[in-house]
Amino acid sequence: MNPTATTDIRLSAVRGEIVHFIADPAHDAHALEHFADGLLIVRDGHVAECGPAAELLAKLPAGTPVADHRGKLILPGFVDTHVHYPQTDIIASHGEQLLEWLEKYTFPAERRFADPAHAAEVAAFFCDQLLKNGTTTAAAFATVHPASVDALFTAAQRRRMRLITGKVLMDRNCPDFLRDTAASGYAESKALIERWHGRDRLLYAVTPRFAPTSTPAQMRLAGRLFAEHPGVFLQSHLAENRGEVDWVAQLHPEARSYLDVYERCGQLGMRAVYAHCIWLDDTDRRRMADTGTAISFCPTSNLFLGSGLFDLRRARELGVRVGLGTDVGAGTSFSMLQTMNEAYKVLQLAGQSLSAASAFHLATLGGAHSLYLDDRIGNFAAGKEADFVVLDPRATPLLARRSAACATLDERLFVLMMLGDDRAVAATHVLGRPAWPRAPAA
C-alpha cells in the first residue's frame, strides 16, 4: 500500500476469489472473468476497480479497510426476476396445480395484506430472506392493496436494495375481497408510481396478475400506465399451465395466442417481464424477442406445481431475454443456488444441458440484462452498483469434501449450485456495505 496516501473514508475493498461475467457464456467463450486472488475496490457504493489483488493493493491509500474473504468466492449479487412476497407464508403448502393453488392458498394469504402491519412484518422478513440468500435485486409481486406496495418498498429502501414491485391488478375471476376495478386499479397504480418509482433504488412495475383475472378494460388501462410512465416495468404471468392456457383461449377467442392478449393491450416491450412461458410457440418467442420482452424462468415452481418444462434452448436461439426467478411461494426456496440446481434438472428432463457458467450468468448479469438493469448491476464493471455475495465452498462438510476434489473453477461452481443453499452465503453486501449478516446495532 502507498504509505503517504490519505485515507478516503468513502473507499473500501474486498479480497477473495472473484468471479463475474462480462458477456453471456452461451455465446462467448471469454465471458467469464476470474481472479483467483482478486480485489474489488468500492467507492461511494459503486465499483471503482476490480482485478488481481497483487496489482490493486498497491493502489489503495493507507488505512483503506479491506475485508479479507480469501478461500471464498465473490460474485455479483443475485437477481431474482420473479417472486411473490405475500406468498412467503404459504411456501411448502402441499399439492395442487396452478389454478387450484391460487384458490386454496394464494388468495386467502393475500387477503391478510389489507392490514398494513401484517404487510410490513412480512416485507421485512422477505427482504431479509433475500439478503440471507445473496439476492440483492428482485422483481416482486405485492397484492391488490396499495399498502402492500408501500410496505415492501419501505423495507427494501431501509436495506438499500434495488427492488421492483407494484400493486396487483385483478377485477374479475378472483374473490370479492381481492377485487379492484379497472378505474381504481389505474388510479391506485398511478399514485404509487408517483410516490415510489425512481426513489433511491426502487422501481415500479405495472402488475396485472395474469390475463384471466383482469377484464379487457383493466388490461388496456394497464398497458396505458406502462406507456404513460417511461422507465416503469410491467410484470405478469404467461403460459404456465395447460389449463390456464385453455382458459385464456376461452376468454379471448379473438387472440391468436395467450401472448397476443397482452400485446393487444400494449403490454409488451422493454422492461416487460413474464414468468414461466412454458407453453409458447416460436411465433410467440419471436414476438417477445422482437419487442424486447423478457422471460423469467422459474424452475422450482414449475416442478412443484407440475406445470411443465421450460425450453431455454429455443428462447436463446430466438434471442429472448431470460432471467431466473424463485417464484416463492410455489417456488420452494429463496436460494438462487437451489433455483440453479432445479434449472439444471428441468433442462436435463428437456434434453438440454445447463453449464455452471450459464447458470451463474442467468442469476447475475443475465438477470440484470433481462430487466434492462445491466447498466447498473450484474457484474463488477467500473461504475456499477457494488452489490455482491460471498460464497463459502466449505460451508457444510459435504460441500467442503466435494469442493476439495474439484479440479476446475467450472466444477467448483457446479458443486456450489447443486449442493449450496443459504448456508453457503458467508456475506451479502449492498452498495458496498454489509447487509447480511446484519451488523449489530450500535
C-alpha positions in Angstrom: 0.0 0.0 0.0 1.0 3.6 -0.5 2.0 4.9 3.0 1.9 8.5 2.0 -1.7 8.5 0.6 -4.6 9.9 2.6 -7.3 7.5 3.8 -10.6 8.0 1.8 -13.4 7.1 4.2 -15.7 6.5 1.1 -13.3 3.9 -0.1 -13.2 0.2 0.8 -12.1 -3.1 -0.7 -12.9 -6.8 -0.5 -10.4 -9.5 -1.3 -11.1 -13.1 -2.4 -11.6 -15.2 -5.4 -13.6 -13.0 -7.8 -15.9 -14.4 -10.5 -18.2 -12.3 -12.7 -19.3 -12.1 -16.3 -18.7 -9.5 -19.0 -20.9 -11.3 -21.6 -23.1 -14.4 -22.0 -21.1 -17.6 -21.8 -23.6 -19.3 -24.0 -22.3 -17.1 -26.8 -18.8 -16.0 -25.8 -16.1 -18.3 -24.6 -14.4 -15.4 -22.8 -17.4 -14.2 -21.0 -16.3 -15.3 -17.5 -13.7 -13.2 -15.8 -11.9 -14.8 -12.9 -9.3 -13.6 -10.4 -8.1 -16.4 -8.2 -6.8 -13.8 -5.7 -8.8 -10.7 -6.6 -9.6 -7.3 -5.2 -12.8 -5.4 -5.6 -12.4 -1.7 -4.8 -15.6 0.2 -3.9 -16.1 4.0 -3.7 -19.3 5.6 -2.7 -21.2 2.3 -3.1 -20.0 1.7 -6.7 -17.3 -0.4 -8.2 -14.1 1.7 -8.6 -11.9 -1.2 -9.9 -11.7 -4.9 -10.0 -8.7 -7.1 -10.7 -5.7 -9.0 -9.3 -5.1 -8.3 -5.7 -1.3 -8.1 -6.2 -1.8 -5.2 -8.6 -4.6 -3.3 -6.9 -3.5 -3.5 -3.2 -0.6 -1.2 -4.1 -3.0 1.5 -5.3 -5.0 1.6 -2.1 -4.4 4.6 0.3 -3.1 3.7 3.7 -5.8 2.7 6.1 -8.4 1.7 3.5 -10.5 -1.1 5.1 -10.1 -4.4 3.3 -12.5 -7.3 4.0 -10.5 -10.5 3.7 -12.5 -13.4 2.1 -9.7 -15.4 0.7 -10.8 -19.0 0.3 -14.3 -17.8 -0.7 -15.8 -16.7 -3.9 -17.1 -13.2 -4.5 -19.8 -12.8 -7.1 -22.3 -10.0 -8.1 -25.4 -10.1 -6.0 -28.1 -12.5 -7.3 -31.0 -11.1 -9.3 -34.4 -12.8 -8.7 -36.6 -11.8 -11.7 -39.9 -13.2 -10.3 -41.1 -13.7 -6.7 -44.2 -13.1 -4.6 -43.5 -11.6 -1.3 -47.1 -12.1 0.0 -46.7 -15.9 -0.5 -43.8 -16.2 1.9 -46.1 -17.8 4.5 -47.5 -20.4 2.0 -44.3 -21.8 0.8 -44.3 -25.6 1.1 -48.1 -25.9 1.0 -49.0 -29.4 -0.2 -50.4 -30.3 -3.6 -52.5 -28.6 -6.3 -51.7 -27.3 -9.7 -51.8 -23.6 -10.7 -55.4 -22.6 -10.7 -56.3 -24.7 -7.6 -53.2 -23.3 -5.9 -54.5 -19.8 -6.3 -57.9 -20.6 -4.9 -56.7 -22.8 -2.0 -53.6 -20.9 -0.8 -52.7 -17.7 -2.6 -55.9 -15.7 -2.4 -56.6 -16.4 1.3 -52.9 -15.5 2.1 -53.1 -12.3 0.2 -56.3 -11.2 1.9 -54.3 -10.6 5.1 -52.3 -7.8 3.4 -55.2 -5.4 3.8 -53.6 -5.0 7.2 -50.5 -2.6 6.9 -48.9 -4.0 10.0 -49.0 -7.6 8.6 -47.7 -6.3 5.3 -44.8 -4.5 7.0 -43.8 -7.6 9.1 -43.8 -9.9 6.1 -42.0 -7.4 3.9 -39.2 -7.1 6.4 -38.9 -10.9 6.8 -39.0 -11.3 3.0 -36.2 -8.8 2.3 -34.0 -10.4 5.0 -34.5 -13.8 3.4 -33.4 -12.4 0.0 -30.3 -10.9 1.5 -29.6 -14.1 3.6 -29.5 -16.0 0.2 -27.3 -13.5 -1.6 -30.1 -11.8 -3.6 -29.7 -8.1 -3.8 -32.2 -7.3 -6.6 -35.7 -8.7 -7.1 -38.8 -8.2 -9.2 -41.6 -9.0 -6.7 -45.4 -9.1 -6.7 -47.3 -7.4 -3.9 -51.1 -7.7 -3.6 -54.0 -5.6 -4.7 -53.6 -3.5 -1.6 -51.6 -0.3 -2.1 -50.3 -0.6 1.5 -48.7 -3.9 0.5 -46.6 -2.0 -2.1 -45.7 0.7 0.4 -44.6 -1.9 2.9 -42.3 -3.7 0.5 -40.7 -0.5 -0.9 -40.2 0.8 2.6 -38.5 -2.5 3.7 -36.3 -2.5 0.6 -35.4 1.1 0.9 -34.2 0.7 4.5 -31.9 -2.1 3.3 -30.7 0.0 0.2 -31.8 -2.8 -2.1 -32.7 -2.5 -5.8 -36.3 -3.7 -5.9 -39.1 -3.7 -8.4 -42.7 -4.2 -7.3 -46.3 -3.0 -7.9 -49.9 -3.3 -6.9 -51.6 -6.4 -8.4 -54.5 -5.7 -10.7 -57.5 -8.0 -10.6 -61.0 -7.1 -11.4 -62.6 -10.4 -12.3 -62.3 -14.2 -11.6 -61.0 -13.6 -8.1 -62.6 -13.3 -4.6 -64.5 -10.1 -3.9 -62.1 -9.4 -1.1 -59.2 -9.0 -3.6 -61.1 -7.4 -6.4 -60.5 -3.8 -7.6 -62.0 -2.1 -10.7 -60.3 -1.0 -13.9 -60.6 2.6 -12.8 -59.5 2.1 -9.2 -56.6 -0.1 -10.2 -55.4 2.5 -12.7 -55.7 5.4 -10.2 -54.0 3.5 -7.3 -51.2 2.3 -9.5 -50.6 5.8 -10.9 -50.4 7.2 -7.3 -47.9 4.5 -6.3 -45.8 5.2 -9.4 -45.7 8.9 -8.5 -44.9 8.1 -4.9 -42.2 5.4 -5.4 -40.8 5.0 -8.9 -37.2 6.2 -9.1 -36.8 6.8 -5.3 -33.3 5.6 -4.3 -33.1 2.1 -6.0 -36.8 1.5 -6.2 -38.7 0.9 -9.4 -42.4 0.4 -10.1 -43.9 -2.4 -12.1 -47.5 -2.3 -13.5 -48.7 -5.7 -12.3 -51.8 -7.4 -13.9 -51.7 -10.8 -12.2 -52.5 -12.6 -15.4 -54.9 -12.2 -18.3 -57.8 -14.2 -16.7 -58.1 -12.0 -13.6 -58.3 -8.7 -15.5 -61.1 -7.5 -17.8 -60.2 -6.2 -21.2 -60.8 -2.7 -19.8 -58.3 -3.2 -17.0 -55.8 -4.8 -19.4 -56.0 -1.8 -21.6 -55.5 0.6 -18.7 -52.5 -1.5 -17.5 -51.0 -1.0 -21.0 -51.8 2.7 -20.8 -50.0 3.0 -17.5 -47.0 1.2 -19.0 -46.9 3.7 -21.9 -47.6 6.8 -19.9 -44.7 6.4 -17.5 -41.4 5.9 -19.3 -39.0 3.7 -17.3 -41.6 1.7 -15.3 -41.8 -2.1 -15.6 -44.6 -4.4 -16.3 -44.7 -7.9 -14.8 -47.2 -10.8 -15.2 -47.6 -14.5 -15.9 -47.8 -16.2 -19.2 -48.4 -19.8 -20.4 -47.5 -21.5 -17.1 -50.1 -24.3 -17.2 -52.1 -26.1 -19.9 -55.4 -25.5 -18.1 -54.5 -21.8 -17.8 -53.7 -21.6 -21.5 -57.0 -23.2 -22.4 -58.9 -20.8 -20.1 -57.3 -17.8 -21.7 -58.3 -19.1 -25.2 -61.9 -19.4 -24.0 -61.9 -15.9 -22.5 -60.1 -14.3 -25.6 -61.2 -16.1 -28.7 -60.2 -13.1 -30.8 -56.5 -13.5 -29.8 -54.0 -15.7 -31.8 -52.3 -16.8 -28.5 -52.0 -16.1 -24.8 -49.1 -13.7 -25.6 -51.3 -11.9 -28.2 -53.8 -11.0 -25.4 -51.0 -8.9 -23.7 -49.8 -7.5 -27.0 -53.2 -6.3 -28.0 -53.3 -4.3 -24.7 -49.8 -2.7 -25.1 -48.1 -4.8 -22.6 -45.0 -6.0 -24.5 -41.7 -4.1 -24.7 -38.6 -3.1 -22.9 -38.9 -3.8 -19.1 -41.9 -6.1 -19.6 -41.1 -9.5 -17.9 -43.4 -12.6 -18.0 -42.9 -15.5 -15.7 -42.9 -19.1 -16.9 -43.6 -19.0 -20.6 -43.6 -22.8 -20.9 -46.5 -23.3 -23.4 -45.4 -20.9 -26.2 -44.8 -21.4 -29.9 -42.0 -19.9 -31.9 -44.2 -17.1 -33.2 -44.7 -16.0 -29.6 -41.0 -16.3 -28.8 -40.0 -14.3 -31.9 -42.5 -11.6 -30.9 -41.0 -11.4 -27.4 -37.5 -11.2 -28.9 -38.6 -8.5 -31.4 -40.2 -6.3 -28.7 -37.5 -6.8 -26.1 -39.9 -8.6 -23.7 -38.2 -10.9 -21.2 -39.0 -14.3 -19.7 -38.4 -15.3 -16.0 -37.6 -19.0 -15.9 -39.0 -20.4 -12.6 -37.9 -24.0 -12.4 -38.8 -24.8 -8.8 -42.4 -23.7 -9.0 -42.8 -25.3 -12.5 -41.8 -28.6 -11.0 -43.7 -28.1 -7.7 -47.0 -27.3 -9.5 -46.4 -29.8 -12.3 -46.6 -27.1 -14.9 -44.1 -28.3 -17.5 -40.5 -27.9 -18.7 -39.2 -24.6 -19.9 -37.4 -24.6 -23.3 -34.3 -22.4 -22.6 -32.5 -23.5 -25.7 -35.3 -22.3 -28.0 -35.6 -19.0 -26.2 -31.9 -18.4 -26.6 -31.9 -19.4 -30.2 -34.6 -16.8 -31.0 -32.9 -14.1 -28.9 -35.4 -13.7 -26.0 -34.0 -12.2 -22.8 -34.2 -14.7 -19.9 -33.6 -14.4 -16.2 -34.2 -16.8 -13.3 -37.0 -16.5 -10.7 -37.5 -18.3 -7.5 -41.3 -17.7 -7.7 -41.8 -18.2 -3.9 -44.3 -19.4 -2.7 -45.0 -22.0 -5.3 -41.2 -21.9 -5.7 -39.7 -23.9 -2.8 -36.6 -21.8 -1.9 -35.4 -18.3 -1.7 -32.0 -19.6 -2.7 -30.8 -18.8 -6.2 -28.3 -21.6 -5.8 -31.2 -24.0 -5.3 -33.0 -22.4 -8.2 -30.0 -23.0 -10.4 -30.0 -26.6 -9.2 -33.6 -27.1 -10.3 -33.0 -25.3 -13.6 -30.3 -27.9 -14.4 -32.7 -30.7 -13.7 -35.6 -29.2 -15.7 -33.3 -28.8 -18.7 -31.9 -32.4 -18.3 -35.5 -33.6 -18.5 -36.0 -31.5 -21.6 -32.9 -33.0 -23.2 -30.8 -29.8 -22.7 -27.7 -29.1 -20.6 -27.0 -26.1 -18.4 -23.4 -25.4 -17.6 -22.4 -23.9 -14.3 -21.2 -20.7 -16.1 -24.6 -20.3 -17.8 -26.4 -20.9 -14.6 -24.5 -18.3 -12.6 -24.7 -15.9 -15.6 -28.5 -16.2 -15.5 -28.5 -15.5 -11.8 -26.4 -12.3 -12.2 -25.7 -10.5 -15.4 -28.3 -12.4 -17.4 -31.0 -11.5 -14.9 -29.9 -7.9 -14.9 -29.9 -7.9 -18.7 -33.4 -9.3 -18.8 -34.6 -6.4 -16.6 -32.7 -3.8 -18.5 -30.6 -3.1 -15.4 -27.3 -4.4 -16.7 -26.0 -0.8 -17.0 -26.3 -0.6 -13.2 -25.9 -4.1 -11.7 -24.9 -7.6 -12.7 -21.1 -7.5 -12.8 -18.1 -5.7 -11.4 -17.5 -3.2 -14.3 -16.3 0.2 -13.1 -19.2 2.4 -12.1 -21.7 -0.4 -11.4 -23.5 -0.5 -8.1 -21.4 -2.6 -5.7 -23.8 -5.4 -4.7 -22.1 -8.7 -4.1 -22.3 -12.1 -2.4 -19.6 -14.1 -0.8 -19.9 -17.8 -1.2 -18.1 -20.3 1.0 -17.3 -23.6 -0.7 -16.6 -25.2 2.7 -19.9 -24.1 4.3 -21.0 -27.7 5.0 -19.0 -30.8 5.5 -20.3 -32.3 2.2 -19.6 -29.0 0.3 -16.1 -28.9 1.7 -15.4 -32.5 0.9 -16.7 -32.3 -2.6 -15.1 -28.9 -3.4 -11.7 -30.2 -2.3 -11.9 -32.8 -5.0 -12.7 -30.3 -7.8 -10.0 -29.7 -10.4 -11.5 -26.6 -12.2 -13.5 -23.5 -11.4 -16.4 -24.7 -13.5 -16.6 -27.9 -11.4 -16.5 -25.9 -8.2 -19.3 -23.6 -9.4 -21.3 -26.6 -10.4 -20.9 -28.2 -6.9 -21.9 -24.9 -5.3 -25.1 -24.7 -7.3 -26.0 -28.3 -6.7 -25.1 -28.6 -3.0 -25.3 -25.0 -1.9 -28.1 -23.1 -0.2 -28.3 -20.2 2.3 -25.6 -21.8 4.4 -23.1 -21.2 1.6 -23.7 -17.4 1.7 -21.0 -16.1 4.0 -21.9 -12.5 3.4 -24.1 -10.2 1.3 -23.1 -6.6 0.6 -25.4 -3.9 -0.8 -23.8 -0.8 -2.3 -20.6 -2.0 -0.8 -21.9 -2.2 2.8 -22.6 -5.4 4.7 -26.3 -6.3 4.5 -26.1 -9.9 5.7 -25.2 -11.0 8.3 -26.6 -7.8 9.8 -24.2 -5.5 11.7 -25.0 -5.4 15.4 -26.9 -2.3 16.5 -24.7 0.5 17.9 
